[in-house]
Amino acid sequence: MNKRFYIKELRVIGDNITPAKIVFKKGFNLVTGGSNAGKSYIASCIDFMFGGKGPLKDISQSKPYHTIFLEIET
């Protein structure tokens, strides 16, 4: 039996701030952006949610957020 999944959405939420999210599609997804745009932080959040190393790097842009949601579809 072949079980597969894909990451559908990564969302971080906080009090009195609009949630930040990135939506992924089934298949290959390419995250691009300039320097200090958050690409590495996205990868770190996904790694953290799958039980990888933590805690997350303390960056100023993440201070208002306190909760991470990782939506996975099978």
GUGU-672162 format. One record per residue (C-alpha): residue in one letter; y negated, z negated, x. Coordinates in steps of 0.02 Angstrom, whole numbers, padded with zeros to 5 digits, always signed. Example, Ala and Ser with C-alpha at 12.3 -4.5 7.8 and 13.67 -1.06 7.14 Angstrom:
<nodes>
a+00225-00390+00615/s+00053-00357+00684/
</nodes>
This chain:
<nodes>
m+00000+00000+00000/n-00168+00053+00072/k-00310-00067+00028/r-00485-00011+00075/f-00658-00076+00042/y-00837-00033+00081/i-00996-00133+00093/k-01101-00091-00059/e-01255-00198-00032/l-01329-00329+00084/r-01463-00438+00006/v-01560-00589+00068/i-01657-00698-00052/g-01782-00840-00041/d-01903-00938-00147/n-02065-00851-00198/i-02024-00691-00104/t-01954-00524-00159/p-01771-00506-00107/a-01739-00389+00040/k-01590-00274+00021/i-01504-00122+00090/v-01385-00020-00018/f-01240+00073+00061/k-01142+00219-00011/k-00955+00247+00005/g-00923+00338+00168/f-01030+00351+00323/n-01200+00265+00320/l-01329+00281+00457/v-01464+00147+00473/t-01617+00211+00566/g-01790+00145+00602/g-01913+00104+00737/s-01906-00039+00860/n-01905-00211+00777/a-01870-00134+00606/g-01719-00246+00572/k-01570-00135+00613/s-01488-00262+00729/y-01524-00401+00606/i-01432-00305+00469/a-01281-00289+00584/s-01293-00475+00628/c-01297-00523+00443/i-01143-00419+00406/d-01053-00492+00557/f-01101-00668+00502/m-01039-00640+00324/f-00870-00581+00389/g-00851-00740+00491/g-00915-00676+00657/k-01031-00770+00770/g-01171-00873+00698/p-01293-00943+00661/l-01406-00794+00637/k-01545-00762+00761/d-01704-00853+00712/i-01835-00718+00684/s-02003-00742+00599/q-01968-00612+00463/s-01813-00708+00406/k-01895-00879+00385/p-01934-00864+00197/y-01754-00815+00157/h-01614-00941+00135/t-01465-00850+00055/i-01366-00694+00101/f-01261-00593-00022/l-01139-00461+00035/e-01069-00351-00103/i-00903-00268-00065/e-00812-00141-00173/t-00626-00109-00165/
</nodes>
